[in-house]
Amino acid sequence: MRPRSRITWVIGIALVALLIVAGLDALRSKSSRKSLRTSTRAGLPSSTPTEELGSSPAIREYVLRASAICGEAGSDLRHAPFGPVATLGEFAAWNADAARAAESSLRQLQALPPPNADQALMEQFFSAAAEEIDLLRQSAVAASAGEETHARALANKRVDATHRKDASADQLSARWGLDDVEILRACPVTLPA
């Protein structure tokens, strides 16, 4: 009988370790489950913990509707080329498409009946989102004109604007008692930052 090689032992030990980790993860996730609420609206997972949707019925309704609007707006951008490997034309088109989707989404969000809370924070969020949209448009125009350096600089400013918009979303999430800040961060549309 031939002795087992070192690689066989390493593979065997790795498989055992993987099974142990998977088992522990399964046990951990079972014990930390929250009560789930089913939602068929776009933008939210099929089951979202009730406590993640806000502290009042008006806030929960607003968040559900906003999530549906923003999820729909973002779905078109997920497959568009973006980033350092995109050509300047693709970069211009992506920024223009993102600006259109975000603008449409923002208009719909502003038309929703707002919860009777934190109007100043909502206006701050809407203003930050409008700044983000403006920088998307400017970046698209610069890229279309062949001004790559200027377009990339504007894209970097747009990332900063996205961070400011996300900070406003985080403030609203905290004020409204949302456990998942990503729900409002995805509005008016999810953009890379």
C-alpha positions as CSV (number, residue, x, y, z in Angstrom):
1,M,0.0,0.0,0.0
2,R,1.4,3.4,-1.0
3,P,1.5,6.2,1.5
4,R,-0.8,9.2,0.8
5,S,0.8,12.2,-0.7
6,R,0.9,15.5,1.0
7,I,-1.6,17.1,-1.5
8,T,-4.2,14.4,-0.7
9,W,-3.9,15.3,3.0
10,V,-4.2,19.1,2.3
11,I,-7.2,18.6,0.1
12,G,-8.9,16.4,2.7
13,I,-8.2,18.9,5.5
14,A,-9.5,21.8,3.4
15,L,-12.7,19.9,2.6
16,V,-13.3,19.1,6.3
17,A,-12.6,22.8,7.2
18,L,-15.0,24.0,4.5
19,L,-17.8,21.7,5.8
20,I,-17.3,22.9,9.4
21,V,-17.5,26.5,8.3
22,A,-20.6,25.9,6.2
23,G,-22.3,24.1,9.1
24,L,-21.5,26.9,11.6
25,D,-22.7,29.5,9.1
26,A,-26.0,27.6,8.7
27,L,-26.5,27.4,12.4
28,R,-25.7,31.1,12.9
29,S,-28.1,32.2,10.2
30,K,-30.9,30.0,11.6
31,S,-30.6,31.6,15.1
32,S,-30.5,35.2,13.8
33,R,-33.6,35.1,11.6
34,K,-36.0,38.0,12.0
35,S,-39.7,38.0,11.3
36,L,-40.0,38.5,7.6
37,R,-42.5,40.5,5.6
38,T,-43.2,39.5,2.0
39,S,-42.9,42.2,-0.6
40,T,-43.5,41.9,-4.3
41,R,-42.4,45.4,-5.1
42,A,-39.3,46.1,-7.2
43,G,-36.2,47.1,-5.5
44,L,-36.7,45.2,-2.3
45,P,-35.8,41.6,-1.7
46,S,-38.8,39.2,-1.8
47,S,-38.8,39.1,2.0
48,T,-37.7,42.2,3.9
49,P,-37.7,42.4,7.7
50,T,-40.6,44.6,8.8
51,E,-38.4,46.6,11.2
52,E,-36.2,47.6,8.3
53,L,-39.0,49.6,6.6
54,G,-39.4,52.4,9.1
55,S,-41.0,53.5,12.3
56,S,-44.5,54.6,11.0
57,P,-46.9,53.4,8.4
58,A,-46.4,56.6,6.4
59,I,-42.7,56.1,6.4
60,R,-43.0,52.4,5.5
61,E,-45.3,53.2,2.6
62,Y,-42.9,55.9,1.3
63,V,-39.9,53.6,1.6
64,L,-41.7,50.8,-0.3
65,R,-42.8,53.1,-3.1
66,A,-39.4,54.8,-3.3
67,S,-37.7,51.5,-3.4
68,A,-39.9,50.3,-6.3
69,I,-39.2,53.6,-8.2
70,C,-35.4,53.4,-7.7
71,G,-35.2,49.7,-8.4
72,E,-36.9,50.1,-11.7
73,A,-34.7,53.1,-12.6
74,G,-31.5,51.2,-11.8
75,S,-32.3,48.0,-13.6
76,D,-31.4,49.5,-17.0
77,L,-28.0,50.7,-15.9
78,R,-26.7,47.4,-14.5
79,H,-25.6,46.1,-17.9
80,A,-24.2,49.3,-19.4
81,P,-20.5,49.6,-19.8
82,F,-18.8,51.7,-17.2
83,G,-15.4,52.3,-15.7
84,P,-11.9,52.6,-16.9
85,V,-12.3,50.0,-19.7
86,A,-15.3,51.8,-21.2
87,T,-14.5,53.8,-24.4
88,L,-15.1,57.6,-24.2
89,G,-18.3,57.1,-26.3
90,E,-19.6,54.4,-23.9
91,F,-18.7,56.6,-21.0
92,A,-20.7,59.5,-22.5
93,A,-23.6,57.2,-23.2
94,W,-23.6,55.6,-19.7
95,N,-23.5,59.0,-18.0
96,A,-26.3,60.4,-20.2
97,D,-28.4,57.2,-19.6
98,A,-27.7,57.4,-15.8
99,A,-28.7,61.1,-15.8
100,R,-32.0,60.4,-17.5
101,A,-32.8,57.4,-15.3
102,A,-31.9,59.3,-12.1
103,E,-33.8,62.4,-13.2
104,S,-37.0,60.4,-13.9
105,S,-36.6,58.6,-10.6
106,L,-36.0,61.8,-8.7
107,R,-39.2,63.5,-10.3
108,Q,-41.2,60.4,-9.2
109,L,-39.7,60.5,-5.7
110,Q,-40.5,64.2,-5.3
111,A,-44.1,63.5,-6.5
112,L,-44.7,60.9,-3.8
113,P,-46.7,62.1,-0.8
114,P,-43.9,62.5,1.8
115,P,-44.2,61.3,5.3
116,N,-44.9,64.2,7.7
117,A,-41.4,64.1,9.1
118,D,-38.0,65.6,8.3
119,Q,-38.9,67.7,5.3
120,A,-35.5,69.5,5.7
121,L,-33.6,66.2,5.5
122,M,-35.7,65.2,2.4
123,E,-34.9,68.5,0.7
124,Q,-31.2,68.0,1.5
125,F,-31.4,64.5,0.0
126,F,-33.3,65.8,-3.1
127,S,-30.7,68.6,-3.6
128,A,-27.8,66.2,-3.3
129,A,-29.4,63.9,-5.9
130,A,-30.0,66.8,-8.2
131,E,-26.3,67.8,-7.9
132,E,-25.4,64.2,-8.8
133,I,-27.6,64.3,-11.9
134,D,-26.1,67.6,-13.0
135,L,-22.6,66.2,-12.8
136,L,-23.7,63.1,-14.7
137,R,-25.0,65.4,-17.5
138,Q,-21.8,67.5,-17.5
139,S,-19.6,64.4,-17.7
140,A,-21.6,63.1,-20.6
141,V,-21.3,66.4,-22.5
142,A,-17.5,66.6,-21.9
143,A,-17.0,62.9,-22.9
144,S,-19.2,63.5,-26.1
145,A,-16.9,66.5,-26.9
146,G,-13.9,64.2,-26.6
147,E,-12.6,66.0,-23.4
148,E,-11.6,62.8,-21.6
149,T,-9.6,64.5,-18.8
150,H,-12.5,66.9,-18.1
151,A,-15.1,64.1,-18.3
152,R,-13.1,62.0,-15.8
153,A,-12.7,64.9,-13.4
154,L,-16.4,65.6,-13.5
155,A,-17.0,61.9,-12.9
156,N,-14.8,62.1,-9.8
157,K,-16.9,65.1,-8.6
158,R,-20.0,63.1,-9.3
159,V,-18.6,60.3,-7.0
160,D,-18.2,63.0,-4.3
161,A,-21.8,64.1,-4.9
162,T,-22.9,60.5,-4.6
163,H,-21.2,60.3,-1.2
164,R,-23.0,63.4,-0.1
165,K,-26.4,62.1,-1.4
166,D,-25.7,58.8,0.4
167,A,-24.9,60.6,3.6
168,S,-28.3,62.3,3.4
169,A,-29.9,59.0,2.7
170,D,-28.1,57.6,5.8
171,Q,-29.4,60.5,7.9
172,L,-33.0,59.8,6.7
173,S,-32.6,56.1,7.3
174,A,-31.4,56.7,10.9
175,R,-34.1,59.3,11.6
176,W,-36.8,57.0,10.1
177,G,-35.6,53.9,11.9
178,L,-34.5,52.0,8.8
179,D,-32.1,49.2,9.5
180,D,-31.0,48.8,5.9
181,V,-29.5,52.1,4.7
182,E,-29.1,50.6,1.2
183,I,-32.8,51.0,0.5
184,L,-32.6,54.8,0.4
185,R,-29.0,54.9,-0.9
186,A,-30.3,53.2,-4.1
187,C,-32.3,56.3,-4.8
188,P,-32.8,58.0,-7.2
189,V,-30.6,55.3,-8.9
190,T,-27.7,53.2,-7.7
191,L,-24.5,54.6,-9.1
192,P,-20.9,53.3,-8.5
193,A,-19.0,55.5,-6.0
